[in-house]
Amino acid sequence: MNKPRFAVVLSGSGVFDGAEIHEATFTLYAILKNGGEYDIFAPNINQHHVINHITGEEMNETRNVLIESARIARGKIKDLSDFDVNNFDAIIFPGGFGVAKNLCDFAFNGVDMKVIPQIESAIQEMAKAKKPIGALCISPVVIAKVLDAVELTIGQDQETAKAIEQIGAKHKTTNHGEVIIDTKYKVATTPCYMLDATVVDIHDGAVNVVNAMMKLL
C-alpha cells in the first residue's frame, strides 16, 4: 500500500519574514508519524524583506524564499514551479509571516490582498482534484482568498478574522490544537502561533491538522 504523499509549502525560514520553523518542523514530524511521506516546496522568488529576528528591524539585504526554505528542508527542496497535483495526495502550508509577505501580500494590503500565481494554482488544482488542503497559523488567509466561502480558522484574533470574512471565507473561533474542517473543499486549519502558544501547543496543532487530513484522504 502506498503511503499518503504530502506537499509541504514553505515561505522562507523564520517567523517574521518566512516560514515559522516550529510549525514547519512539527508538520513534517506529524506526516511521517502518521505513516505519510512528504516533499518540500517553496517559490523561487525574493523575500519581501529580511528581518533581524533579534531586534525586529529590517535588514539591508535580499534573500530568496527557496534558498531560505532549504535551511528547514536540510537542502532537500523543490521549486514550487515543479509541483504536480498528480504526484500528491495532500498539500499543507505551515504559517509564519512569510506566508502573508511572500506567498501573498495580506500583511500589507489586507482584504485587497493578492496571492502569487504559483500558490493560487496549487490550491485550485488540489481543490479541483478533491485532495485535502491543510493550513496552520496565518496561512488560512491564502486559502480564504483562493477558495470561495471556505470555512476555516486563524484562532481568536478578531481583526484578522474580520478580514478573512470580508475576503469571503467563514471564520470559526478556536483554541489550541483545535481543527476546523471544511468538508466541501477538504480543508483543515488550526491556529498555532496565532494564539499565545508554546511549542507543545504547536506540536498538538500540527499533529491534529495532519490527522484530520489523513481522515479526509
C-alpha positions as CSV (number, residue, x, y, z in Angstrom):
1,M,0.0,0.0,0.0
2,N,1.4,3.4,-1.0
3,K,2.0,5.9,1.7
4,P,0.0,9.2,1.6
5,R,2.2,11.8,-0.1
6,F,2.1,15.4,1.2
7,A,3.4,18.5,-0.5
8,V,4.7,20.9,2.3
9,V,4.9,24.5,1.1
10,L,7.3,26.9,2.9
11,S,7.7,30.6,2.7
12,G,11.3,31.2,3.9
13,S,13.0,30.5,7.2
14,G,12.0,32.4,10.3
15,V,8.7,33.7,11.7
16,F,9.0,37.4,10.9
17,D,9.9,37.1,7.2
18,G,9.5,33.4,6.3
19,A,8.1,30.1,7.5
20,E,7.5,29.5,11.2
21,I,10.2,26.9,12.0
22,H,8.4,25.1,14.8
23,E,5.2,24.8,12.7
24,A,7.2,23.6,9.7
25,T,9.2,21.0,11.7
26,F,6.2,19.6,13.6
27,T,4.2,19.4,10.3
28,L,7.0,17.2,8.8
29,Y,7.1,15.1,12.0
30,A,3.3,14.6,12.0
31,I,3.3,13.5,8.4
32,L,5.9,10.8,9.0
33,K,4.5,9.8,12.4
34,N,1.1,9.2,10.7
35,G,2.7,6.9,8.0
36,G,2.9,9.5,5.3
37,E,5.7,10.9,3.1
38,Y,6.5,14.4,2.0
39,D,8.2,16.6,-0.5
40,I,9.0,20.2,0.5
41,F,8.4,23.1,-1.9
42,A,8.9,26.9,-2.0
43,P,8.6,29.5,-4.7
44,N,11.9,30.6,-6.3
45,I,11.3,34.3,-5.6
46,N,12.9,37.0,-3.4
47,Q,11.5,37.6,0.0
48,H,9.6,40.9,0.5
49,H,12.2,41.9,3.0
50,V,14.7,40.4,5.6
51,I,14.1,40.9,9.3
52,N,16.6,40.8,12.1
53,H,14.9,38.3,14.4
54,I,16.6,39.7,17.5
55,T,15.8,43.4,17.0
56,G,12.7,43.1,14.7
57,E,14.4,45.6,12.4
58,E,14.6,45.4,8.6
59,M,18.0,44.5,7.2
60,N,19.5,45.9,4.1
61,E,19.9,42.7,2.2
62,T,18.0,40.4,-0.2
63,R,17.2,36.7,0.3
64,N,15.5,34.1,-1.8
65,V,12.4,32.2,-0.5
66,L,13.5,28.9,-2.0
67,I,17.1,29.1,-0.7
68,E,16.0,30.2,2.8
69,S,13.3,27.4,3.0
70,A,16.1,24.9,2.1
71,R,17.5,25.6,5.6
72,I,14.5,23.9,7.1
73,A,14.4,21.2,4.4
74,R,18.1,20.4,5.0
75,G,18.7,21.1,1.3
76,K,16.1,18.6,0.1
77,I,13.6,21.0,-1.5
78,K,11.9,21.6,-4.9
79,D,10.9,24.8,-6.8
80,L,7.2,25.3,-6.5
81,S,7.0,25.6,-10.2
82,D,7.7,21.8,-10.3
83,F,4.7,21.0,-8.2
84,D,2.4,18.4,-10.0
85,V,-1.0,17.8,-8.4
86,N,-1.0,14.2,-9.8
87,N,2.0,13.3,-7.6
88,F,0.5,14.2,-4.3
89,D,-2.4,13.2,-2.1
90,A,-2.5,16.4,0.1
91,I,-0.9,19.8,0.4
92,I,-0.1,21.7,3.6
93,F,1.0,25.2,4.5
94,P,2.8,25.9,7.8
95,G,2.5,29.5,8.9
96,G,4.9,32.4,9.6
97,F,4.7,36.0,8.3
98,G,6.4,34.8,5.1
99,V,3.0,33.4,4.1
100,A,1.5,36.9,4.4
101,K,4.5,38.7,2.9
102,N,5.9,36.3,0.3
103,L,3.2,33.9,-0.7
104,C,0.6,36.7,-0.7
105,D,0.6,40.4,0.4
106,F,-2.0,40.2,3.1
107,A,0.4,41.7,5.6
108,F,0.4,44.9,3.6
109,N,-2.9,45.1,1.7
110,G,-5.3,43.2,4.0
111,V,-8.6,42.4,2.3
112,D,-7.2,43.7,-1.0
113,M,-4.5,41.0,-0.9
114,K,-3.2,39.1,-3.9
115,V,-1.8,35.6,-3.9
116,I,1.2,34.7,-6.1
117,P,0.1,32.7,-9.1
118,Q,2.0,29.5,-8.2
119,I,0.3,29.3,-4.8
120,E,-3.1,30.1,-6.2
121,S,-2.8,27.5,-8.9
122,A,-1.6,24.8,-6.5
123,I,-4.5,25.3,-4.2
124,Q,-7.0,25.4,-7.0
125,E,-5.7,22.2,-8.6
126,M,-5.8,20.3,-5.3
127,A,-9.3,21.5,-4.6
128,K,-10.4,20.5,-8.1
129,A,-8.9,17.1,-7.5
130,K,-10.7,16.9,-4.2
131,K,-7.5,16.3,-2.3
132,P,-7.0,17.6,1.3
133,I,-5.5,21.0,1.9
134,G,-4.0,22.0,5.3
135,A,-3.1,25.4,6.7
136,L,-1.6,26.5,10.0
137,C,-1.4,29.8,11.8
138,I,-1.9,32.8,9.4
139,S,-1.7,30.6,6.2
140,P,-5.5,30.1,6.1
141,V,-5.8,33.7,4.7
142,V,-4.3,32.4,1.5
143,I,-6.9,29.6,1.3
144,A,-9.6,32.2,2.1
145,K,-8.6,34.2,-0.9
146,V,-8.4,31.3,-3.4
147,L,-11.4,29.2,-2.4
148,D,-14.8,30.9,-2.3
149,A,-16.7,30.8,1.0
150,V,-14.4,28.2,2.6
151,E,-14.8,27.6,6.3
152,L,-11.6,27.9,8.4
153,T,-9.8,29.3,11.5
154,I,-6.9,31.5,12.5
155,G,-7.8,31.3,16.2
156,Q,-9.2,34.2,18.1
157,D,-7.7,37.4,16.6
158,Q,-10.8,39.5,15.8
159,E,-9.2,41.8,13.3
160,T,-7.8,39.0,11.2
161,A,-11.0,37.0,11.4
162,K,-13.0,40.0,10.3
163,A,-10.6,40.5,7.3
164,I,-11.0,36.8,6.4
165,E,-14.8,37.1,6.4
166,Q,-14.6,40.3,4.3
167,I,-12.4,38.3,1.8
168,G,-15.3,35.8,1.6
169,A,-14.5,33.0,3.9
170,K,-16.4,31.7,7.0
171,H,-14.3,32.0,10.2
172,K,-14.6,29.8,13.3
173,T,-13.1,30.8,16.6
174,T,-10.8,28.1,18.0
175,N,-8.3,27.4,20.8
176,H,-5.0,25.5,21.0
177,G,-4.9,22.3,18.9
178,E,-8.5,22.7,17.6
179,V,-9.1,22.0,13.9
180,I,-11.8,23.3,11.6
181,I,-12.7,21.1,8.6
182,D,-14.4,22.4,5.5
183,T,-15.9,19.2,4.1
184,K,-16.7,20.7,0.7
185,Y,-13.1,21.6,-0.1
186,K,-11.4,19.1,2.3
187,V,-9.6,22.0,4.0
188,A,-8.3,21.5,7.6
189,T,-7.0,24.6,9.5
190,T,-5.6,25.2,13.0
191,P,-4.4,28.4,14.8
192,C,-0.9,27.5,16.2
193,Y,1.0,30.8,16.8
194,M,-1.9,33.0,16.0
195,L,-2.6,32.2,19.7
196,D,-0.2,32.8,22.6
197,A,1.3,29.3,22.2
198,T,4.1,27.1,23.4
199,V,6.0,24.5,21.3
200,V,3.7,21.9,22.9
201,D,0.7,23.7,21.5
202,I,2.3,23.9,18.1
203,H,3.0,20.1,18.2
204,D,-0.6,19.4,19.1
205,G,-1.9,21.7,16.3
206,A,0.3,20.3,13.6
207,V,-0.4,16.7,14.6
208,N,-4.2,17.3,14.8
209,V,-4.4,19.0,11.5
210,V,-2.4,16.3,9.8
211,N,-4.5,13.6,11.5
212,A,-7.6,15.4,10.2
213,M,-6.2,15.5,6.6
214,M,-5.3,11.8,6.8
215,K,-9.0,11.1,7.5
216,L,-10.0,13.2,4.6
217,L,-7.9,11.2,2.1
